[in-house]
């Protein structure tokens, strides 16, 4: 799969890991160009079975991705619509498409991510932020609107209702440690730690079967809004989607034949063992 001809970011792929580096003008503004690029990127990732992990980072040392382009916002309609007539916005649609790609997606946050930029980060599977560099904000309430790139919806799922409302209604900056406390990121790291940490995580995930990564990801997302009985059925569905396309049964058969589960050393070192079986196809 070729990842070329983007205006707002560059993409490199190595050993099953794609790295998307935003580099668009002075602030990585989130306008029509970036949305078109992200949509094109998602289309390619949906068809790519060799790439297993995607890291999103920025070439700008101060900004990950800026807010939504105000040139587009100033042309918004001032007429209220009914629920039946409301249509998804471009930013909502693009973030939703990115959220559903079959690869594991990781935001490597080393600068500001405010408004729409933060909403894009929330649409990714995992987020890691650098202390002293990362800040996020949802400023929309102060402008007279609300987060409209999936931010309000995804925020509540990440943090819970009270914390989501604190973030959205305060319209103030939060740093990496705040983000970890509130639950908008997975982990806050020192600036010299974030690169090695994200790389090691991506490399580990990239060793696993692509179909299993996708099945795990889709199941977790699907379970969020379902009653437990429906979620368990969905879990069973995605299990068999994985076993139909991966060497899982071969690996379990070998483990059983060799009595691996009865070895106390293996029980102590499952983290290493799970990597060793990746050679069994």
C-alpha positions as a printed Julia matrix, in Angstrom:
281×3 Matrix{Float64}:
   0.0     0.0    0.0
   1.37    3.42  -0.98
   0.9     6.32   1.41
   1.76    9.31  -0.74
   0.48   12.68  -1.99
  -0.8    14.04   1.31
  -0.75   17.81   1.85
  -0.89   17.99   5.63
   1.21   15.06   6.83
   3.81   12.53   5.74
   3.52    8.76   6.25
   6.33    6.24   6.64
   5.8     2.51   7.04
   8.27    0.06   8.54
   7.8    -3.42  10.03
   4.02   -3.16  10.11
   4.01    0.28  11.76
   2.86    3.42   9.94
   3.96    6.77  11.35
   1.84    9.77  10.41
   3.66   13.06  11.0
   1.51   16.19  10.79
   3.36   19.08   9.12
   1.02   21.73   7.74
   1.85   25.4    8.05
   2.73   27.0   11.36
   0.03   25.34  13.51
  -1.28   22.18  11.77
  -4.68   23.78  11.35
  -7.52   21.3   10.98
  -9.16   22.46   7.77
 -10.48   20.98   4.55
  -7.01   19.87   3.46
  -6.37   17.87   6.62
  -9.85   16.33   6.64
  -9.4    15.26   3.0
  -6.0    13.75   3.84
  -7.34   11.91   6.88
 -10.24   10.53   4.86
  -7.83    9.32   2.18
  -5.56    7.82   4.83
  -8.48    5.94   6.4
  -9.5     4.55   3.0
  -6.01    3.13   2.48
  -5.72    1.74   5.99
  -9.06   -0.03   5.6
  -7.55   -1.97   2.68
  -4.1    -2.55   4.19
  -3.6    -5.91   5.91
   0.16   -5.54   6.32
   0.14   -2.44   8.49
  -0.93   -3.24  12.06
  -0.24   -0.07  14.06
  -0.48    3.64  13.2
   1.3     6.31  15.27
   0.14    9.92  14.87
   2.72   12.56  15.8
   3.68   16.11  14.83
   6.75   17.71  13.26
   5.87   20.89  15.15
   7.48   20.88  18.64
   4.66   23.01  20.06
   1.48   21.79  18.39
   0.13   18.29  17.66
  -2.98   19.38  15.73
  -4.66   22.77  15.98
  -8.38   23.43  16.35
 -10.87   23.3   13.47
 -10.36   25.98  10.82
 -12.27   29.13  11.8
 -12.66   29.96   8.1
 -15.06   27.03   7.92
 -16.73   27.77  11.24
 -17.66   31.31  10.29
 -19.88   29.95   7.52
 -21.96   27.73   9.81
 -25.72   27.99   9.55
 -27.47   30.08  12.18
 -30.77   28.26  11.63
 -31.81   25.58  14.13
 -32.68   22.15  12.7
 -34.79   19.27  13.96
 -33.21   16.06  15.17
 -34.5    14.32  12.04
 -32.78   16.84   9.76
 -29.45   16.97  11.6
 -26.58   15.54   9.51
 -23.11   14.44  10.6
 -20.5    17.15  10.26
 -17.33   16.6    8.21
 -15.11   16.43  11.3
 -17.44   13.94  12.97
 -17.47   11.7    9.9
 -13.7    11.75   9.42
 -12.92   11.11  13.09
 -15.42    8.24  13.14
 -13.85    6.69  10.06
 -10.37    6.99  11.54
 -11.6     5.42  14.79
 -12.78    2.3   12.93
  -9.69    1.44  10.87
  -8.52   -2.15  11.55
  -5.12   -1.08  12.86
  -4.3    -0.08  16.43
  -3.95    3.72  16.47
  -1.78    5.7   18.88
  -1.56    9.45  19.47
   1.93   10.57  20.47
   1.1    13.96  21.98
   4.03   16.34  22.36
   2.33   19.71  21.9
  -0.99   21.52  22.09
  -4.13   19.65  21.0
  -7.09   21.96  21.4
 -10.63   21.8   20.11
 -10.84   19.68  16.97
  -7.25   18.55  17.37
  -8.06   17.07  20.75
 -11.2    15.48  19.33
  -9.08   13.75  16.69
  -6.82   12.41  19.46
  -9.89   11.1   21.3
 -10.9     9.2   18.14
  -7.66    7.2   18.26
  -7.34    4.02  20.29
  -4.61    5.13  22.69
  -3.06    8.43  23.74
   0.29    9.15  25.41
   1.39   12.67  26.32
   4.67   14.38  27.17
   4.87   16.29  30.44
   5.72   19.96  30.01
   4.75   19.9   26.32
   1.19   18.58  25.99
  -1.86   20.7   26.74
  -5.44   20.13  25.7
  -8.57   22.22  25.78
 -12.17   22.15  24.59
 -12.85   25.85  24.19
 -16.13   25.61  22.3
 -18.5    26.63  25.11
 -16.73   29.99  25.29
 -17.31   30.52  21.58
 -21.02   29.77  21.87
 -21.02   26.23  20.48
 -20.05   22.76  21.74
 -17.38   20.18  20.83
 -18.62   18.99  17.44
 -16.05   16.47  16.27
 -17.2    13.69  18.56
 -15.51   15.33  21.53
 -18.51   15.53  23.82
 -19.56   11.96  23.05
 -16.11   10.37  23.28
 -15.1    12.45  26.29
 -17.9    11.07  28.43
 -16.96    7.52  27.43
 -13.34    8.15  28.38
 -13.72   10.09  31.6
 -17.28    9.67  32.89
 -19.93   12.37  32.98
 -18.64   14.65  35.72
 -15.08   14.93  34.42
 -16.28   15.35  30.84
 -18.45   18.26  31.9
 -15.59   19.78  33.92
 -13.4    19.75  30.8
 -16.05   20.95  28.38
 -17.61   23.66  30.55
 -14.37   25.08  31.95
 -12.84   25.82  28.51
  -9.4    25.83  30.1
  -6.05   24.2   29.43
  -5.13   20.88  31.05
  -1.61   19.44  31.05
  -0.41   15.85  30.67
  -0.78   14.96  34.35
  -4.27   16.47  34.39
  -5.1    14.42  31.32
  -3.95   11.2   32.99
  -5.97   12.04  36.12
  -9.09   12.86  34.11
  -8.73    9.82  31.87
  -8.33   11.45  28.45
  -4.94    9.79  27.93
  -3.44    6.42  28.81
  -0.27    7.75  30.4
   1.77   10.91  30.99
   5.48   10.49  30.28
   8.63   12.58  30.47
   9.62   14.1   27.1
  12.61   11.76  26.75
  10.48    8.72  27.61
   7.5     9.1   25.31
   9.31    8.17  22.08
  10.81    4.89  23.33
   7.61    3.98  25.18
   5.33    4.44  22.15
   7.8     2.73  19.83
   8.12   -0.31  22.1
   4.34   -0.6   22.45
   3.8    -0.29  18.7
   6.49   -2.87  17.95
   4.95   -5.34  20.38
   1.44   -4.95  18.98
   2.75   -5.22  15.4
   3.99   -8.76  16.1
   0.42  -10.03  16.6
  -1.98  -11.19  13.82
  -3.69   -8.31  12.02
  -7.07  -10.05  12.16
  -6.78  -10.54  15.92
  -5.86   -6.9   16.47
  -8.9    -5.8   14.49
 -11.25   -8.25  16.23
 -10.09   -7.13  19.69
 -10.46   -3.49  18.75
 -13.9    -3.78  17.16
 -15.19   -5.84  20.08
 -14.07   -3.33  22.69
 -15.73   -0.48  20.82
 -18.9    -2.45  20.15
 -19.29   -3.38  23.81
 -19.42    0.19  25.11
 -23.1     0.86  24.49
 -24.54   -2.64  24.71
 -26.21   -4.4   27.64
 -23.93   -7.13  28.96
 -25.85  -10.0   27.31
 -25.59   -8.36  23.88
 -21.94   -7.47  24.5
 -21.12  -11.1   25.33
 -22.75  -12.27  22.11
 -20.73   -9.7   20.19
 -17.62  -10.98  21.96
 -18.36  -14.51  20.74
 -18.94  -13.21  17.21
 -15.58  -11.42  17.09
 -13.82  -14.43  18.61
 -14.77  -16.57  15.63
 -13.93  -13.8   13.2
 -10.42  -14.04  14.63
 -10.07  -17.83  14.76
 -11.29  -18.12  11.16
  -8.37  -15.97   9.95
  -5.5   -16.49  12.42
  -3.35  -19.46  13.52
  -4.89  -19.35  17.0
  -6.04  -22.98  17.03
  -2.63  -24.2   15.83
  -0.97  -22.28  18.64
  -3.32  -23.64  21.29
  -2.88  -27.18  19.91
   0.9   -26.96  20.15
   0.68  -25.5   23.65
  -1.57  -28.37  24.72
   0.58  -31.06  23.1
   3.69  -29.72  24.83
   1.93  -29.24  28.15
   2.99  -25.6   28.26
   0.18  -24.47  30.55
   1.29  -26.92  33.26
   4.8   -25.44  33.43
   5.03  -22.98  36.33
   7.76  -21.05  34.49
   5.35  -20.34  31.66
   2.69  -19.18  34.1
   5.2   -16.71  35.5
   6.3   -15.48  32.08
   3.22  -15.31  29.87
   4.39  -11.93  28.56
   7.42  -13.61  26.96
   5.58  -16.77  25.92
   2.91  -14.9   23.97
   5.67  -13.32  21.88
   7.38  -16.67  21.24
   4.28  -18.25  19.7
   4.05  -15.53  17.05
   6.3   -17.69  14.87
   3.62  -20.41  14.69
   1.49  -19.86  11.58
